[in-house]
Amino acid sequence: MPRHVTAIIFILILCGLFSCSSIKNIAGTYKTNFADLGFFGTTIRLKPDSSLQYVFQGDLMYDSTTGHYSIYDRKVYITFDKQLPDTNKLYYRFDIMPLKTDNISGNTIHYQDFCYIGHNKLFSSHVETGKKVTKARRYNKRKKYFFFGSHYYKRRWYLRRVD
């Protein structure tokens, strides 16, 4: 085989190897790229021992919980730990989420929520349909029209890795 053909094949193999992204090293802290509706932000801390801390905060609101995660098929499946009853909270947002099951390549997975894995990003899933959520409403102070005030618009939304 000619030398330049061998070099081209070698370069194509190297490009193929480097373009594949590994999802093994997903541990880290992920934060939303902007506050949804101008108020609400989410932080997920995925630890190397498959435990996590989930923080939801916004306008005069803060809630956090712990749990565990597992990775299958480019998705992060999350199960939240049971919380002790607290009379100061109005509701138990994470405990009451229904436990769902999924069968992936012969493994039965029990989860309450899941996220799609992107390149150093996590994309939330819709609660009812399970589809990837890629856009959210964002408040903008820029004038929508010449005389009228600020407005909301849809923008790409995800949890970005910050460490």
N, C-alpha and C positions, 0 to 999 in steps of 0.2 A: 504494500500500500504506500502511496506517496506520502512524503513527510508532512506536507501542509494539510492533508486530509486527516492524518492522525492528530495533528495539533488542533484542528477544528473540533474533532470529536472529543478530545481531552478538555477543551475549553467549554464545550456544551455540557459535559458531565459535571465539571466544576460549578458552572452556573446553576445547574439543576440541584446540586447538593447544597449550595449556599442559599438558594431561594426557598428551600423548605424550612419552615419555621417550627421549632420545637415547642411543645406546650408543656414540657416537663417542669420548667422553671417558671411557674406562674405565681409563686409566693411574692407578696409585696402589698403595698398600700395603693388603693384605687379610689380616686375622687372624681366627682362629676366635673365636666369641663365648664359648665355654667349652672347657676341656680335655676332650677325649673320654676317657671312662673315668677321669677324674681325673688323667690323666698326659700325654696327647699333644696337641700343638698344631701348627697349620700356619700358615705365613706365606707369602703369595705377593706378590711385588713386580713389578707389571706396569709396564714402562717405556714411554715414548712411542715409542721406536724399535722396538717389537714384540719386544723381548727381555724375559726375565723371570728372576727368582731365586726358587726354590722351597725353602723351609726346613721341615723336619719335625723337631720336637724333643719330647722327653718325658723320662720318668724315666731318667736316666743315658744318654740317647741323643740324638744330634744328627746330622742329615744334611742336606746342602744340595746343590743343583745349579743349573745355568743352562739356559736354553733359549729358545725363541721361541714366540710365540702369534699367532693370527689370529682374527678375529671374523667369524662367519657365522651368520645366522639365530638371533640372541640366544644364541649359545654362544661360549665361548672355547676354541679348539682349541689344545692344547699339544703341542709337540715338544721333548724334552729333548736337550741336547748330549751327545755321548759323553764319558765320564770316563776319565781316565788310570787304569790299574790301580793299586790301593792294597792292599798286603798287610795293612794294619791293619783294613780293613773286612771284615766277615763275609760280606757280599753286596752286590751292586750293584743296588739297588732300582729306580733310574730307568732305567738302561741296558737292562735286560733286558725292559722292558715292550714288548709286541709293537706293531709299527707297523700301525695300522688305516687304512682308507680310507673316505671318505664322498663321495658325489656330491651337491652342493647347487647347484641351478640351473645345471647344466652345468659347474661347477668341481669338479675332483677334489681332495680335501683329504686329506693324509696327517697323522696325528696319533697320539699315544700316550695322551693323556688329554684330557678336556674338562670344562668347568664351565658350568652354566647361569647366565645373567645375570639378576639381580634389581635392584631399586632400591637402589643402593650396596651390593649384596651379590653374592656368588658362591656357588652351590650346587654341591657336588660331584656327580659321577655315579657310579653303581655300576659296578664294574670289569667285571662279566660282562654285565649287562643294559643298561647305559647309561641307566637311569632316574634321575631326580633324587632325590638323598638329602636329605631334609629333617629327619630326626630321628636322634639319636644317644643313646647311654646316658650318663647323667651320675650321678656319685656325689653323694649328699646325706647330710648328717649329721643331718637331721631324722629323728625316730623314725617308722618306718612304722606300727608298732602301739604300743599303750600301754606294753608291757614290752620289746619287742624293739628291736634297734639300728638303725643307719643302713642305707640301702638304695640301690640303683641304680634309676633310672627314665628313661624316654625324654623328651627335650626337643627343641624346634626347634633345629637346628644349621645354621650357615652361616658363611661367611667374610665378615666385615663390613669395609667400607672405613674406615680409621683416619686418613687424611690428607685 
